[in-house]
C-alpha cells in the first residue's frame, strides 16, 4: 500500500540554524500539508499546498517557514532560523485530487532545537 | 470558525471494560468530513475512520464503533472490551476543505 514517507525521523539542531524537513507524498496525490505537534499537545495545521502554491496557512506559519515542491516527488518544509519553541513533531500529509477528504499522514519528523 | 472539542483529557479503564471517547465539533460547512486517529507512544498518527457529513450511519469495526449525530454535532468513539494495546492518545478531527482541525486528544490508559 502506498504511503507518505518523511526524512529524517529525528533531527537535532541548534537554535538559529536552518532546517529542511522532507516528505515524499503518495505519487498520485495533488494536495500536500504540513502539521505540527508540540509534545503533549494537539496536532496543529501549518500549511496546505496545491498546484505549486500555498492554499492556506495558519498564523503559526510565519516568515520563518517556507514550503517547496522542488521536483515531482518531494515536498519540503524549511525553517530559516530555528527557535527553541520550534521543537515538535512535524507531520506531512497528502490527499488525492477531489474525492474524499482523507489525508494520508506520514510518520513524522521529530525536530529538537537545542 | 471550525472547532473540535474533546472534553475528556484522560480516561483510565481496566482491561475488558467498554469506553467511549467523546467528540463535539463546530463548523458552518455543509460538506465536511470527520475522522478519528490513534497516536500510540511511538508517535505516528494511525487513521481509524472517516465519516462524511451526509452519512449518519453508525459504523462498527471489530471492537470499535462510532456514533455520528449531526443534530448534536457529535462523533463519539466506543471501544468494546478494551485491551492494553488500546492505550494511546485518540484524536478526533474535522476537515471541511483545505485543512484538518484536530481536537486536543484523549489519552486512554487501559490497565491489565
Boltz contact constraints between the chains, C-beta under 6 A:
constraints:
  - contact:
      token1: [A, 42]
      token2: [B, 102]
      max_distance: 6.0
  - contact:
      token1: [A, 42]
      token2: [B, 104]
      max_distance: 6.0
  - contact:
      token1: [A, 42]
      token2: [B, 105]
      max_distance: 6.0
  - contact:
      token1: [A, 43]
      token2: [B, 102]
      max_distance: 6.0
  - contact:
      token1: [A, 45]
      token2: [B, 99]
      max_distance: 6.0
  - contact:
      token1: [A, 48]
      token2: [B, 98]
      max_distance: 6.0
  - contact:
      token1: [A, 48]
      token2: [B, 99]
      max_distance: 6.0
  - contact:
      token1: [A, 55]
      token2: [B, 98]
      max_distance: 6.0
  - contact:
      token1: [A, 56]
      token2: [B, 98]
      max_distance: 6.0
  - contact:
      token1: [A, 56]
      token2: [B, 99]
      max_distance: 6.0
  - contact:
      token1: [A, 89]
      token2: [B, 43]
      max_distance: 6.0
  - contact:
      token1: [A, 101]
      token2: [B, 33]
      max_distance: 6.0
  - contact:
      token1: [A, 101]
      token2: [B, 95]
      max_distance: 6.0
  - contact:
      token1: [A, 102]
      token2: [B, 50]
      max_distance: 6.0
  - contact:
      token1: [A, 103]
      token2: [B, 100]
      max_distance: 6.0
  - contact:
      token1: [A, 105]
      token2: [B, 45]
      max_distance: 6.0
  - contact:
      token1: [A, 107]
      token2: [B, 44]
      max_distance: 6.0
  - contact:
      token1: [A, 108]
      token2: [B, 43]
      max_distance: 6.0
